[in-house]
Amino acid sequence: MDEKRASGRYYTRGNPFQLKPFQTWAKEINLEQQTALEPFAGAKDIPQLIDAAQLRCQDWAFFDIEPGAKGIVPRDTLADFPTGFNVCITNPPWLARNSATRRGLPFPEATQYDDLYKYALEQCLTHCGWVAAIIPEAFIRSGLFLQRLRDFISLVPQTQHKTTEENGKRDTSYMFEDTEHPVGLALFTPDATPDVRVWRNNQPLGGLGKLRTHLPQPSRNRSIVFNDPNGNLGLIAIDNTVSASIRFCPPEELKDYPIRVHCRSITKIGVPWHVDIDLLNTYLTTIREKTHDVFLTAFKGLRRDGHYRRRLDWALTRAIVDTQQLQLATKTK
């Protein structure tokens, strides 16, 4: 497994190229007349998926630092990216810098990005006009490379990995054989785009800019203190495996839960005013519904209702608590 981590290789499962956004993108660039570059070709999964989606390229150019199939040119494409291609369709390597450090794995010194896929994507966008990349779903919250990003599709499996008594085999509808990491498909154009269209599979969720309008204004109110053992507001910041269950709660509900300094999932918050927990939860529910959870971090694995588990980060939590107080103060004037 560490060998695959070192190169960031995860082989593709499922077929995102059957989805409407990619089909439209492929038609616009007249894909069947294009030579498509796959600079991180792995085992040549991408062209097989393109074929299965009833699409064709005129030709392919394959490169990989460790070819996993015949016909792939051996090359460290991060250090020596292929040039002369206008279309790139790829599954770039993923490897977080902190994970590489912890495991003693190499990480390029040429980049300051916190994950290898961001550096790889930068190389693709620098050298190619049209880019389609299978990358972590968290990318849409990074704020990177948005100028040319036209569509971002959260690729949500229809079913979970599970073992059935009938055949004893896993359901392999996840995108990757080795991980259940939430993934997305990013579609870039050569020119700037007015907004990013966000999708969940074939379901349009709206423009990224419009979705952002449903978020509270960022808050720098440091009087709101997280991981406060004596806090007056409890927070369960991650969904369970059943449904959207992130919620604020009375601190007494967490009386037997040890509050740790680095905890990010269940905590007590010190708020220097009386909090209305019901109003906070109503506001949180409204945000989740209107933004379709685009701005909440996805976890490995699906909930029973078919959506990714999500985590509410502290920055958004602080903004929700602060905004709710401001709204209450305005009403009482």
C-alpha positions as CSV (number, residue, x, y, z in Angstrom):
1,M,0.0,0.0,0.0
2,D,2.8,2.4,0.8
3,E,4.3,1.8,-2.7
4,K,1.0,3.1,-4.1
5,R,1.0,6.0,-1.6
6,A,4.5,7.0,-2.6
7,S,3.4,7.5,-6.2
8,G,-0.1,8.7,-5.3
9,R,-1.6,5.9,-7.5
10,Y,-5.2,4.9,-7.0
11,Y,-6.7,3.0,-9.9
12,T,-10.0,4.2,-11.1
13,R,-13.4,2.5,-10.5
14,G,-16.8,3.5,-11.8
15,N,-17.3,5.7,-14.8
16,P,-17.6,9.5,-14.4
17,F,-17.3,10.0,-18.1
18,Q,-20.8,8.8,-18.7
19,L,-22.2,11.8,-16.8
20,K,-23.8,14.7,-18.7
21,P,-21.2,17.4,-17.8
22,F,-18.3,15.4,-19.2
23,Q,-20.3,14.3,-22.3
24,T,-21.0,18.0,-23.0
25,W,-17.4,18.9,-22.4
26,A,-16.2,16.2,-24.8
27,K,-18.7,17.3,-27.5
28,E,-17.5,20.9,-27.2
29,I,-13.9,20.0,-27.8
30,N,-14.8,17.5,-30.5
31,L,-13.0,14.7,-28.6
32,E,-13.0,12.2,-31.4
33,Q,-10.7,14.5,-33.3
34,Q,-8.3,15.1,-30.4
35,T,-5.1,13.4,-29.3
36,A,-5.6,13.2,-25.5
37,L,-2.8,13.3,-23.0
38,E,-2.8,11.0,-20.0
39,P,0.3,12.1,-18.1
40,F,-0.3,9.8,-15.1
41,A,-1.6,6.8,-17.0
42,G,-1.3,4.1,-14.3
43,A,-2.9,1.0,-15.7
44,K,-4.6,2.8,-18.6
45,D,-8.0,2.9,-16.9
46,I,-9.0,6.2,-18.3
47,P,-9.2,5.3,-22.0
48,Q,-11.1,2.1,-21.1
49,L,-13.7,4.2,-19.2
50,I,-13.9,6.7,-22.2
51,D,-14.6,3.8,-24.5
52,A,-17.2,2.4,-22.1
53,A,-18.9,5.9,-22.1
54,Q,-19.3,5.5,-25.9
55,L,-16.7,8.2,-26.6
56,R,-13.6,8.1,-28.7
57,C,-10.3,10.0,-29.0
58,Q,-8.4,10.1,-32.3
59,D,-5.4,9.0,-30.3
60,W,-3.8,8.8,-26.8
61,A,-0.4,9.8,-25.4
62,F,0.4,7.9,-22.3
63,F,3.1,8.7,-19.7
64,D,3.8,7.5,-16.1
65,I,6.7,7.4,-13.7
66,E,5.9,3.7,-13.2
67,P,4.0,2.4,-16.2
68,G,1.3,-0.2,-15.2
69,A,0.6,-1.3,-18.8
70,K,2.2,-1.6,-22.2
71,G,2.4,1.4,-24.4
72,I,3.1,3.9,-21.6
73,V,6.2,6.1,-21.9
74,P,8.2,6.0,-18.6
75,R,8.7,9.5,-17.4
76,D,8.5,11.5,-14.2
77,T,5.8,13.9,-15.6
78,L,5.9,16.1,-12.5
79,A,9.5,17.0,-13.2
80,D,9.3,16.8,-17.0
81,F,5.7,17.4,-18.2
82,P,4.9,16.4,-21.8
83,T,4.2,19.4,-24.1
84,G,2.4,19.9,-27.4
85,F,-1.0,18.6,-26.2
86,N,-4.3,20.6,-26.0
87,V,-6.4,18.0,-24.2
88,C,-5.6,16.3,-21.0
89,I,-7.8,13.6,-19.3
90,T,-6.2,12.2,-16.2
91,N,-6.3,10.9,-12.7
92,P,-3.3,12.7,-11.1
93,P,-1.5,11.3,-8.1
94,W,-2.8,12.1,-4.7
95,L,-0.5,12.3,-1.6
96,A,-0.8,14.8,1.3
97,R,2.5,16.4,2.3
98,N,1.9,15.6,6.0
99,S,1.1,12.0,5.2
100,A,4.3,11.7,3.1
101,T,6.3,13.2,6.0
102,R,4.7,10.8,8.5
103,R,5.3,7.8,6.4
104,G,8.8,8.8,5.2
105,L,7.7,9.0,1.6
106,P,9.3,11.4,-1.0
107,F,7.5,14.7,-1.8
108,P,8.5,17.1,-4.5
109,E,10.6,20.1,-3.2
110,A,9.5,22.2,-6.2
111,T,6.0,22.9,-4.7
112,Q,4.5,24.4,-1.6
113,Y,1.1,22.7,-2.1
114,D,-0.1,20.5,0.7
115,D,-1.1,17.7,-1.7
116,L,0.6,16.2,-4.7
117,Y,-2.6,16.3,-6.8
118,K,-2.6,20.1,-6.7
119,Y,0.9,20.3,-8.1
120,A,0.0,17.7,-10.7
121,L,-3.1,19.7,-11.7
122,E,-1.1,22.9,-11.9
123,Q,1.2,21.2,-14.4
124,C,-1.7,20.0,-16.5
125,L,-3.3,23.4,-16.6
126,T,0.0,25.1,-17.4
127,H,0.6,23.0,-20.4
128,C,-2.9,22.1,-21.7
129,G,-6.0,24.1,-22.6
130,W,-8.7,21.6,-21.9
131,V,-8.2,19.5,-18.7
132,A,-10.5,16.9,-17.2
133,A,-9.1,15.5,-13.9
134,I,-10.4,13.1,-11.3
135,I,-9.3,14.6,-8.0
136,P,-10.4,14.7,-4.3
137,E,-13.8,16.1,-3.7
138,A,-12.3,18.5,-1.2
139,F,-10.7,20.4,-4.1
140,I,-13.9,22.6,-4.6
141,R,-13.3,24.1,-1.2
142,S,-9.6,24.9,-1.8
143,G,-10.2,28.0,-3.9
144,L,-7.5,26.9,-6.4
145,F,-7.6,27.2,-10.2
146,L,-11.2,28.5,-10.2
147,Q,-10.6,30.9,-13.1
148,R,-10.7,28.2,-15.8
149,L,-12.9,25.7,-13.9
150,R,-16.3,25.3,-15.6
151,D,-17.8,22.2,-14.0
152,F,-17.1,20.3,-10.8
153,I,-18.9,17.0,-10.2
154,S,-19.0,15.4,-6.8
155,L,-18.9,11.7,-7.8
156,V,-21.2,10.0,-5.3
157,P,-21.4,6.2,-5.5
158,Q,-24.9,4.8,-5.7
159,T,-24.1,2.0,-3.2
160,Q,-21.5,1.3,-0.6
161,H,-18.8,-1.3,-0.4
162,K,-20.5,-4.3,1.2
163,T,-20.2,-8.0,1.4
164,T,-23.3,-10.0,0.3
165,E,-24.1,-13.5,1.5
166,E,-25.1,-14.5,-2.0
167,N,-21.7,-14.1,-3.6
168,G,-19.3,-12.9,-0.9
169,K,-18.0,-10.1,-3.2
170,R,-17.7,-6.4,-2.6
171,D,-19.9,-4.0,-4.5
172,T,-17.3,-2.0,-6.4
173,S,-19.2,1.2,-7.3
174,Y,-16.7,3.4,-5.6
175,M,-14.3,5.3,-7.8
176,F,-11.2,3.6,-6.5
177,E,-10.1,0.0,-5.8
178,D,-7.9,0.9,-2.8
179,T,-9.8,3.7,-1.1
180,E,-13.2,5.1,-0.5
181,H,-11.9,8.7,-0.5
182,P,-14.6,11.1,-1.8
183,V,-13.8,12.1,-5.3
184,G,-14.8,14.6,-8.0
185,L,-14.3,15.3,-11.6
186,A,-13.1,18.8,-12.5
187,L,-13.6,20.1,-16.1
188,F,-11.4,23.1,-17.2
189,T,-11.5,25.2,-20.3
190,P,-8.7,27.3,-21.9
191,D,-10.4,30.6,-21.0
192,A,-11.8,32.1,-17.9
193,T,-15.3,31.0,-16.9
194,P,-18.0,33.3,-15.3
195,D,-18.7,30.8,-12.6
196,V,-18.3,27.1,-11.7
197,R,-21.2,24.8,-12.2
198,V,-21.4,22.3,-9.4
199,W,-23.0,18.9,-9.8
200,R,-23.7,15.8,-7.8
201,N,-23.3,13.1,-10.4
202,N,-25.9,14.3,-13.0
203,Q,-27.8,16.6,-10.6
204,P,-27.0,20.3,-11.0
205,L,-26.5,22.0,-7.6
206,G,-26.0,25.5,-8.9
207,G,-23.2,28.0,-9.5
208,L,-20.4,28.1,-6.9
209,G,-20.8,31.8,-6.5
210,K,-24.5,31.5,-5.9
211,L,-24.1,28.7,-3.4
212,R,-21.6,30.9,-1.5
213,T,-24.2,33.5,-0.9
214,H,-26.0,31.2,1.5
215,L,-23.0,31.0,3.8
216,P,-22.6,33.4,6.7
217,Q,-20.0,36.1,6.6
218,P,-16.6,34.8,8.0
219,S,-16.0,35.7,11.6
220,R,-12.9,36.5,13.5
221,N,-14.6,36.6,16.9
222,R,-12.0,35.0,19.1
223,S,-14.3,35.3,22.1
224,I,-15.9,32.1,20.7
225,V,-13.5,29.4,22.2
226,F,-13.4,25.8,20.9
227,N,-12.5,22.8,23.1
228,D,-13.5,24.7,26.2
229,P,-14.2,22.1,29.0
230,N,-16.6,24.6,30.6
231,G,-18.2,25.7,27.4
232,N,-21.9,26.5,27.2
233,L,-22.5,25.1,23.8
234,G,-21.9,21.5,22.6
235,L,-21.2,20.5,19.0
236,I,-21.3,17.2,17.3
237,A,-19.4,18.2,14.1
238,I,-19.6,15.0,12.0
239,D,-22.4,13.1,10.5
240,N,-23.2,9.6,11.6
241,T,-23.4,6.8,9.1
242,V,-27.2,7.1,8.8
243,S,-28.1,10.7,7.9
244,A,-27.2,14.4,8.1
245,S,-26.7,14.5,11.9
246,I,-24.3,17.4,12.6
247,R,-25.9,19.5,15.3
248,F,-25.4,21.8,18.2
249,C,-26.4,20.5,21.6
250,P,-26.5,21.4,25.3
251,P,-23.1,20.9,26.9
252,E,-24.6,18.6,29.5
253,E,-25.1,16.1,26.7
254,L,-21.4,15.8,26.4
255,K,-20.6,15.6,30.1
256,D,-19.0,12.2,29.8
257,Y,-17.1,13.0,26.7
258,P,-13.4,14.0,27.3
259,I,-12.7,17.3,25.5
260,R,-9.3,17.1,24.0
261,V,-7.2,20.0,22.7
262,H,-7.0,18.8,19.1
263,C,-10.5,17.3,18.9
264,R,-12.4,18.4,15.7
265,S,-15.4,16.1,15.8
266,I,-17.1,16.5,19.2
267,T,-16.4,19.5,21.4
268,K,-17.7,22.1,23.8
269,I,-17.6,25.8,22.8
270,G,-17.3,28.7,25.1
271,V,-19.6,31.5,23.9
272,P,-19.8,34.8,25.9
273,W,-23.6,35.1,25.5
274,H,-26.7,33.0,25.9
275,V,-27.1,30.7,22.9
276,D,-30.4,29.5,21.4
277,I,-29.5,26.0,20.4
278,D,-32.8,25.4,18.4
279,L,-32.2,28.5,16.3
280,L,-28.6,27.5,15.7
281,N,-29.6,24.1,14.5
282,T,-32.4,25.6,12.3
283,Y,-29.8,28.0,10.7
284,L,-27.3,25.1,10.2
285,T,-30.0,23.0,8.5
286,T,-30.9,25.9,6.2
287,I,-27.3,26.3,5.2
288,R,-26.9,22.6,4.5
289,E,-30.0,22.5,2.4
290,K,-29.3,25.6,0.4
291,T,-25.6,24.8,-0.3
292,H,-26.1,21.0,-0.7
293,D,-23.2,20.5,1.7
294,V,-20.7,21.7,-1.0
295,F,-18.7,23.6,1.7
296,L,-18.6,20.8,4.3
297,T,-15.7,18.4,4.2
298,A,-16.7,14.9,3.0
299,F,-15.6,11.8,4.9
300,K,-14.8,8.4,3.6
301,G,-17.9,6.2,3.2
302,L,-21.5,7.0,2.5
303,R,-24.3,7.5,4.9
304,R,-27.3,5.2,4.7
305,D,-29.2,7.9,2.8
306,G,-26.7,7.7,0.0
307,H,-24.7,10.9,0.6
308,Y,-21.2,11.4,1.9
309,R,-20.7,11.9,5.6
310,R,-19.7,15.5,6.2
311,R,-17.8,17.5,8.8
312,L,-18.4,21.0,9.9
313,D,-15.2,22.9,10.3
314,W,-14.5,25.5,13.0
315,A,-14.3,28.5,10.7
316,L,-17.9,27.9,9.5
317,T,-19.1,27.0,13.0
318,R,-17.7,30.3,14.3
319,A,-19.4,32.2,11.5
320,I,-22.8,30.4,12.2
321,V,-22.6,31.2,16.0
322,D,-21.5,34.8,15.5
323,T,-24.1,35.5,12.7
324,Q,-26.9,34.0,14.7
325,Q,-26.0,36.3,17.7
326,L,-25.9,39.4,15.3
327,Q,-29.3,38.4,13.9
328,L,-30.8,38.1,17.4
329,A,-29.3,41.4,18.4
330,T,-30.8,43.1,15.4
331,K,-34.3,41.7,16.1
332,T,-34.3,42.9,19.7
333,K,-33.5,46.5,18.8
